[in-house]
Amino acid sequence: QPRYAAGDENRHGTRCAGEVAAAANNRICGAGVAYNARVGGVRMLDGPITDVVEAQSLSLRPQHIHIYSASWGPEDDGKTVDGPGVLAAEAF
């Protein structure tokens, strides 16, 4: 359930899922890169982001989830370089 409100946006995951699983031959726009895929969402960026939150999200139901997409990161100010914490790295 994306939000598009200025200053309170939460839409990145929905857009990424659309690029992955958009239906082929839909007469609306292009097909997703994995157009037969099924997608689900885990809301993890809607509050404080900690190493524990990232690790729990990345290890959710591995018996059912084949591919995780982790396309979040620090704000790009040209100086900040960050990576996963200890627990998130272990989850990967």
C-alpha positions as CSV (number, residue, x, y, z in Angstrom):
1,Q,0.0,0.0,0.0
2,P,2.2,2.8,-1.3
3,R,1.9,6.4,-0.1
4,Y,2.6,9.3,-2.4
5,A,2.2,12.2,0.0
6,A,5.0,14.7,-0.1
7,G,7.4,14.2,2.8
8,D,5.8,10.8,3.7
9,E,6.4,8.7,0.6
10,N,6.5,4.9,0.7
11,R,6.3,3.7,-2.9
12,H,9.7,2.4,-3.9
13,G,9.0,-1.2,-3.2
14,T,5.7,-1.1,-5.2
15,R,7.5,0.4,-8.2
16,C,10.3,-2.2,-8.0
17,A,7.7,-5.0,-7.8
18,G,6.0,-3.7,-10.9
19,E,9.2,-3.7,-12.9
20,V,9.8,-7.3,-11.9
21,A,6.4,-8.8,-12.3
22,A,4.4,-6.7,-14.7
23,A,2.3,-9.0,-16.8
24,A,3.4,-9.8,-20.4
25,N,1.2,-8.9,-23.3
26,N,-1.0,-6.7,-21.2
27,R,-1.5,-4.0,-24.0
28,I,-0.7,-1.3,-21.4
29,C,3.1,-1.2,-21.2
30,G,6.2,-3.4,-21.2
31,A,6.6,-6.8,-19.5
32,G,8.4,-7.3,-16.2
33,V,11.8,-8.9,-16.2
34,A,10.2,-11.9,-14.5
35,Y,6.6,-11.5,-15.7
36,N,5.4,-14.9,-14.4
37,A,6.7,-14.2,-10.9
38,R,4.5,-13.7,-7.9
39,V,5.5,-10.9,-5.5
40,G,4.8,-10.0,-1.9
41,G,5.9,-7.2,0.3
42,V,7.5,-6.9,3.7
43,R,7.2,-3.4,5.2
44,M,10.5,-2.7,6.8
45,L,11.3,0.9,5.9
46,D,8.2,2.4,7.5
47,G,9.8,3.3,10.9
48,P,13.2,3.1,12.5
49,I,15.6,0.9,10.5
50,T,17.9,-1.2,12.6
51,D,20.2,-4.1,11.9
52,V,17.6,-6.4,13.6
53,V,14.7,-5.1,11.4
54,E,16.8,-5.7,8.2
55,A,17.9,-9.2,9.3
56,Q,14.4,-10.2,10.2
57,S,13.1,-9.0,6.9
58,L,15.8,-10.7,4.9
59,S,15.2,-14.1,6.7
60,L,11.4,-14.1,6.5
61,R,10.0,-17.4,5.3
62,P,13.0,-18.6,3.3
63,Q,11.1,-21.9,2.5
64,H,8.6,-19.8,0.4
65,I,10.7,-16.9,-0.8
66,H,13.2,-17.6,-3.6
67,I,14.5,-14.1,-4.3
68,Y,14.8,-11.1,-2.0
69,S,15.3,-7.6,-3.4
70,A,17.1,-5.2,-1.1
71,S,17.2,-1.9,-2.9
72,W,17.4,0.4,0.1
73,G,20.3,2.3,1.4
74,P,21.4,5.6,3.0
75,E,20.5,8.9,1.4
76,D,22.9,9.6,-1.4
77,D,24.7,12.7,-0.3
78,G,27.9,11.8,-2.2
79,K,29.8,11.1,1.0
80,T,27.9,8.4,2.8
81,V,28.9,4.8,2.3
82,D,27.0,2.2,4.4
83,G,26.5,-1.5,4.3
84,P,24.6,-4.1,6.1
85,G,25.1,-4.5,9.8
86,V,26.4,-7.7,11.4
87,L,22.9,-9.4,11.6
88,A,21.8,-8.3,8.2
89,A,25.0,-9.6,6.7
90,E,24.4,-12.9,8.4
91,A,20.9,-13.0,7.0
92,F,22.3,-12.5,3.5
